[in-house]
Each structure stands twice: as C-alpha cells, then as structure tokens.
Amino acid sequence: MAKPGPKYISSPEAARILGVNVSSIKRWTDCGELACIRTAGGHRKFLLKHLVEFAHDHQKVAQQANLLPLDTPGDREISYYTQKGDYSFLVPWVQARALEGEYGQVQCVLLSLYLTQHELHEIYDLLITPVLHSIGELWAEGTITIVEEHLVSQRLKDGLIRLQEIVHLPERTNQRALCLNLSEELHDIPLKMVQHLLEEKGYQVYFSGQKTPVNQIEKVFTTFKPDRVYISSVYSDDPERDQTELDHIFNVCKETGATVFVGGRGFDTLNYRHPAVRCRLDNFADVASS
C-alpha cells in the first residue's frame, strides 16, 4: 500500500489555526515570513510544519493558535485544556480516547500542545509517560488485555512519530548520540522520545529500536562514532543477562570515549556504576538538560 502524501492546509484553514484573518496569511507569505507551497494556479497551500515554524518565531500567534475543531462544547473544552496545558485533565482524556481507538483525536492533542509552544519534554513527562504507566497498570490488574495494551502503545507511538515531523530542529551540530535498547527490551517508546529531544538539541541521533543485539556492538561504534550513548530499560526479566550486556556496552564506551546515560525502571535492578556512565536520567526534563 502506498504511503499517504502530506496533508495540505488551505489559506482559510491556516488562518483559523493561527487565529488570524486570511489577509494576514497572505501578507506573511508575500513577505516570506510564513513558508508555503504554491500550486500551479497560484494558490497557497501549507504543511502543518510551516505553521509550527511560524508560531515558533511569533509568541503572540502561538498563544492564540488552535489546531483542534471548535464545533461542539466537547471540542471547545478539550481545546481550552490543551492550550492551557492542563495535564490533570488531558491524561485521562487521552487515555480514554486511545482505548477507544480514537487515534486522530490523540494525535491532534499532541500536535496542538506543541503548536502552542508547550515544551516537548513537558508533553512527554506530564502526558505520554503517565498514560503509558496507567495503561500498563490496567493490563497488570487484568482490566484490559495485552492486545489492548499493545494497540494503545502503538497509537501513542504513531502519534509521537507524527509529532516528530513538525518539531522545530536547530542547525545540526557535529555531536552524535546512539540510543540503545537491550536485546530483550520490548519497550522502545521512551527511547523514541529521547531521540526526539536530542534531535531538538541538534544531535545526529542513531536509534536502535526494540531488542537490539549487542554481541557485535563494537561495529556500531566504529561506523557511527557516537559521543553519547543513551540506554533505556523499562523492565528486566533477566537481570543477569541484562547486566552482562550492559557491562559489555559500558566497556566499549569506555574504550571509545563515549559518555553513557541510562534511564528507566529496569535500572532499579541493574548496576550502572561504571566510569563510562555519567548519570541515571529520571525523567525527560533531565534528557533535555543533559
């Protein structure tokens, strides 16, 4: 199946999202402040990334921007709490929509939070992480099935990938980071969020994904020469195996001069005290400031 193309936004819709009139959209595009795509007929079309980039440079516009529909009282309510960044409301709302399979609504809230200039690490710490923890607890207590847990996790992961497409990226530095999971780690969403935060800082990031075999990890260091290595462990079902893998990675990092950062609940049962390890990161705000 062919991958769907990008969704183009018309001038009236762009004006609605940014909370201005169409004449402002025309003026900003004519003077080059707001990027757009010109059709063969001369019409302006926008990608969401164009609007996000403009809002990033115009604080007043960002404060009034709104990606969500306002057709019903429910729409207006979720729009209000999204603009406000009220995560005590958004966490149960996003969890409920994800369980119901309302992928589009979940994605729209994530994109709207970023459009209105809520920090990426804040979205991850105060929304995505609590939802994932709550979904895991519902599965552990038997309230939802493992299939439902996987479906919700995948919906959130898809939303993160869509969010990554609009994140404002600075000019890339010459710093390289390697994001690693261990060989039996199935949870790669936290590491995906680490990748986004590092890219937002200008890093060239190499992301391993689930279940990374580490028996030939030396070749990765030879090829990519990472300055930093971020290792995530959400759950360790075999601490002895995972410790052996970690010690191997730590030693390779020491030999190559790469600095290691670790994070995740799995490290409650693993020893990460090693000369190559700088620290354990407790949240995504720590990643952003690392």
C-alpha positions in Angstrom: 0.0 0.0 0.0 1.3 3.4 -1.0 2.2 5.8 1.9 -0.3 8.6 2.0 1.1 12.0 1.0 1.3 15.0 3.2 -2.0 16.8 4.2 -2.1 20.3 2.7 -3.8 23.1 4.6 -5.6 25.9 2.7 -5.2 29.6 3.5 -8.6 29.8 5.3 -7.8 26.8 7.4 -4.3 28.2 8.2 -5.9 31.4 9.3 -8.3 29.5 11.6 -5.4 27.5 13.1 -3.3 30.6 13.8 -6.3 32.7 14.9 -5.9 35.4 12.3 -7.6 36.6 9.1 -6.8 35.4 5.7 -5.3 38.8 4.7 -2.6 38.3 7.4 -1.8 34.9 5.9 -1.4 36.5 2.5 0.8 39.3 3.9 3.1 36.9 5.8 3.6 34.6 2.8 4.2 37.5 0.4 6.9 38.9 2.6 8.5 35.5 3.2 7.8 35.2 6.9 5.4 32.2 6.5 6.5 29.5 4.2 4.0 27.9 1.8 3.7 25.8 -1.3 2.3 27.5 -4.4 0.1 25.4 -6.7 0.2 25.7 -10.5 -2.8 28.0 -10.2 -1.0 30.3 -7.7 -3.0 29.1 -4.6 -1.2 28.9 -1.3 -1.0 25.5 0.5 0.6 24.9 3.8 2.0 21.9 5.7 1.5 21.9 9.5 5.2 22.2 9.9 5.1 25.6 8.1 2.6 26.9 10.7 4.6 25.4 13.6 7.8 27.1 12.4 5.9 30.4 12.1 4.4 30.1 15.6 7.8 29.2 17.0 9.1 32.6 15.9 5.9 34.6 16.9 5.0 34.1 20.5 1.8 36.1 20.3 0.5 34.0 17.4 1.4 30.8 19.2 -0.6 31.8 22.3 -3.8 32.0 20.2 -3.2 29.1 17.8 -5.6 26.2 17.8 -5.4 23.0 15.8 -8.5 21.4 17.3 -12.0 21.8 16.0 -14.5 24.0 17.9 -17.8 22.6 16.6 -19.2 21.2 19.9 -18.9 22.0 23.6 -16.7 19.0 23.9 -14.4 20.3 21.2 -14.2 23.7 22.9 -13.5 22.0 26.3 -10.5 19.9 25.1 -9.2 22.9 23.1 -9.2 25.0 26.3 -7.4 22.4 28.4 -4.9 21.8 25.6 -4.0 25.5 25.1 -3.8 25.8 28.9 -1.6 22.7 29.2 -3.8 21.2 31.9 -2.4 17.7 32.1 -4.6 16.6 35.0 -7.4 16.8 32.5 -5.5 15.7 29.4 -4.0 12.4 30.9 -7.4 10.6 31.5 -8.9 12.1 28.3 -6.0 10.9 26.1 -6.0 7.5 27.8 -9.8 7.1 27.2 -9.5 8.2 23.6 -6.6 5.8 23.0 -8.5 2.9 24.5 -11.5 3.7 22.3 -9.3 3.7 19.2 -9.7 7.5 18.5 -6.2 7.8 17.1 -6.9 11.0 15.3 -8.0 12.8 18.4 -5.0 11.7 20.4 -2.7 12.8 17.6 -4.4 16.2 17.3 -3.9 16.9 21.0 -0.2 16.1 20.8 0.3 18.3 17.8 -1.8 21.1 19.3 0.3 21.1 22.5 3.5 21.5 20.5 1.9 24.1 18.2 1.0 26.3 21.2 4.6 26.0 22.5 4.4 23.6 25.3 7.9 22.1 25.7 8.5 18.7 24.2 9.9 17.2 27.5 6.8 18.5 29.3 4.5 16.7 26.9 6.5 13.5 27.4 6.8 13.8 31.2 3.3 15.0 32.0 1.2 13.4 29.4 2.7 10.5 27.5 4.5 8.8 30.4 1.6 8.9 32.8 -0.7 7.5 30.1 1.7 4.6 29.4 2.1 3.9 33.1 -1.6 3.9 33.7 -2.2 1.6 30.7 0.4 -0.8 32.0 -1.3 -0.9 35.4 -4.6 -1.6 33.8 -3.1 -4.6 32.0 -1.3 -5.8 35.1 -4.6 -5.8 37.1 -6.4 -7.6 34.3 -8.7 -4.7 33.3 -7.5 -4.7 29.7 -6.0 -7.4 27.6 -2.4 -7.5 26.4 -3.7 -6.9 22.9 -5.4 -3.7 24.0 -2.2 -2.6 25.8 -0.2 -3.1 22.6 -2.8 -1.3 20.5 -2.8 1.8 22.8 1.0 1.8 22.9 1.2 1.6 19.1 -1.3 4.5 18.8 0.8 6.6 21.1 4.0 5.7 19.2 2.4 6.6 15.9 1.4 10.0 17.4 5.0 10.6 18.5 6.3 9.8 15.0 3.8 12.3 13.6 4.8 14.8 16.2 8.5 14.3 15.2 7.7 15.5 11.7 6.8 19.0 12.9 9.4 19.5 15.7 11.4 22.7 15.2 15.0 21.5 14.7 18.0 23.7 15.0 21.1 23.6 12.8 22.6 20.2 13.3 25.8 20.1 15.4 28.6 17.6 15.0 27.6 15.8 18.1 26.4 12.2 17.7 24.2 10.1 20.0 23.3 6.4 20.0 20.0 5.4 21.6 20.1 1.7 22.6 17.7 -0.9 24.0 19.0 -4.2 25.3 18.5 -7.5 23.4 15.2 -8.5 25.1 13.7 -5.0 25.7 10.3 -4.7 24.1 9.5 -1.1 25.1 11.1 1.4 22.7 8.7 4.3 23.1 10.8 6.0 25.9 13.9 5.7 23.7 12.0 7.2 20.8 11.1 10.2 23.0 14.8 10.5 24.0 15.7 10.6 20.3 13.3 13.5 19.6 14.7 15.5 22.5 18.2 15.0 21.3 17.3 16.0 17.8 15.7 19.1 19.1 19.1 20.0 20.6 20.8 19.5 17.2 22.3 16.0 17.7 22.7 13.4 14.9 20.8 10.5 16.5 21.0 6.8 15.7 18.1 4.9 17.2 18.3 1.1 17.6 14.6 0.2 18.3 13.4 -2.9 20.1 15.6 -5.9 21.0 19.0 -4.7 19.9 21.6 -7.5 19.7 24.7 -6.2 21.4 27.1 -9.0 20.7 28.6 -7.1 17.8 28.1 -3.6 19.2 31.7 -2.6 18.5 31.0 -2.3 14.8 28.3 0.3 15.5 30.8 2.4 17.4 33.4 2.0 14.6 30.8 3.1 12.0 28.9 5.9 13.7 31.5 7.1 16.4 28.9 8.3 18.9 29.9 10.9 21.5 27.0 9.8 23.8 25.0 6.6 24.4 21.6 6.6 25.9 20.4 3.2 27.2 16.7 2.6 28.2 15.4 -0.3 30.3 11.8 -0.3 31.2 11.7 -3.9 32.5 14.3 -6.5 33.1 13.0 -10.1 33.2 16.6 -11.5 33.4 18.9 -9.1 35.3 21.9 -11.4 35.0 21.6 -11.4 31.2 21.0 -7.7 31.0 23.8 -6.9 33.4 26.2 -8.9 31.2 25.1 -6.9 28.1 25.3 -3.6 30.0 28.8 -4.3 31.2 29.9 -5.1 27.7 28.4 -1.8 26.3 29.9 0.2 29.2 33.4 -1.2 28.5 33.1 -0.4 24.8 32.0 3.1 25.6 35.0 3.5 28.0 37.4 2.3 25.2 35.9 4.7 22.6 35.4 7.7 24.9 31.6 7.8 24.6 29.6 9.1 27.6 26.7 6.9 28.8 23.3 8.0 30.2 20.9 5.4 31.5 17.2 5.6 32.3 14.1 3.6 33.1 12.6 1.4 35.8 14.7 -1.6 34.7 17.8 0.1 36.2 16.2 -0.4 39.7 17.6 -4.0 39.5 20.8 -3.3 37.4 24.2 -2.0 38.4 25.1 1.1 36.3 28.0 2.3 38.3 30.8 2.4 35.8 33.4 5.0 34.7 31.7 5.5 31.4 28.3 6.3 32.9 27.7 10.0 33.7 24.3 9.6 35.4 20.9 8.0 35.5 18.1 10.2 34.0 14.9 10.2 36.0 12.7 12.0 33.5 12.6 13.6 30.1 13.4 17.1 31.5 16.7 15.5 32.6 17.3 14.4 29.0 16.6 17.8 27.7 19.1 19.4 30.0 21.7 16.6 29.8 
